[in-house]
Amino acid sequence: MSMTLRERKGDRMSEEKWHYMDGENSSGPHSEEHIFDLIEKGKVDKSVLVWAKGDEDWKPAEDVFDLEG
């Protein structure tokens, strides 16, 4: 049985600080867990652009989070 991204990550901060691009609009803030859920459910691709306050620019989720681990 395969583990979900959340199970592989263990306890993550549920702080809602992440935004992601939904088409031409940003959506957020969301928790890291919520972004993982969206990717797991196929609602967004792991290449979806994400951003949090303090970041210089938007980056693909797969470059920000350890989605394979």
C-alpha positions as CSV (number, residue, x, y, z in Angstrom):
1,M,0.0,0.0,0.0
2,S,1.5,3.4,-1.0
3,M,1.7,6.2,1.5
4,T,0.2,9.6,0.9
5,L,2.5,12.6,0.7
6,R,1.2,13.7,4.1
7,E,2.1,10.4,5.7
8,R,5.6,10.5,4.1
9,K,6.1,14.1,5.4
10,G,5.0,13.3,8.9
11,D,3.7,16.2,11.0
12,R,4.0,19.4,9.0
13,M,3.2,22.9,10.0
14,S,-0.4,23.7,9.2
15,E,0.3,27.4,9.0
16,E,-1.5,28.9,6.1
17,K,1.2,30.8,4.3
18,W,1.4,29.3,0.8
19,H,-0.2,30.7,-2.3
20,Y,-0.5,28.9,-5.6
21,M,-1.3,29.9,-9.1
22,D,-4.8,28.8,-10.2
23,G,-4.8,29.7,-13.9
24,E,-4.0,33.4,-14.0
25,N,-5.1,34.1,-10.4
26,S,-3.4,33.3,-7.2
27,S,-5.2,31.3,-4.5
28,G,-4.2,31.4,-0.8
29,P,-3.0,31.5,1.7
30,H,-3.0,27.7,2.2
31,S,-1.2,25.3,4.4
32,E,1.6,23.1,3.0
33,E,-0.6,20.1,3.8
34,H,-3.4,21.6,1.6
35,I,-1.0,22.0,-1.3
36,F,0.1,18.4,-0.9
37,D,-3.6,17.3,-0.9
38,L,-4.3,19.2,-4.1
39,I,-1.3,17.5,-5.8
40,E,-2.3,14.1,-4.5
41,K,-5.8,14.5,-5.7
42,G,-4.7,15.7,-9.2
43,K,-6.3,19.1,-8.8
44,V,-3.0,20.8,-9.5
45,D,0.3,19.4,-10.9
46,K,3.5,19.2,-8.9
47,S,4.8,21.9,-11.2
48,V,2.2,24.4,-9.9
49,L,3.8,27.7,-9.0
50,V,3.8,28.5,-5.3
51,W,4.8,31.5,-3.2
52,A,5.0,32.5,0.4
53,K,5.7,35.9,2.0
54,G,9.4,36.6,1.9
55,D,10.0,34.6,-1.3
56,E,11.5,36.6,-4.2
57,D,9.5,34.9,-6.9
58,W,7.0,32.1,-7.6
59,K,8.6,28.6,-8.0
60,P,7.3,25.2,-9.0
61,A,6.0,23.2,-6.0
62,E,8.3,20.3,-6.9
63,D,11.3,22.7,-6.4
64,V,10.1,24.0,-3.0
65,F,8.7,20.9,-1.3
66,D,10.2,17.4,-1.1
67,L,7.3,15.7,-3.0
68,E,9.2,12.5,-3.8
69,G,10.6,11.7,-0.3
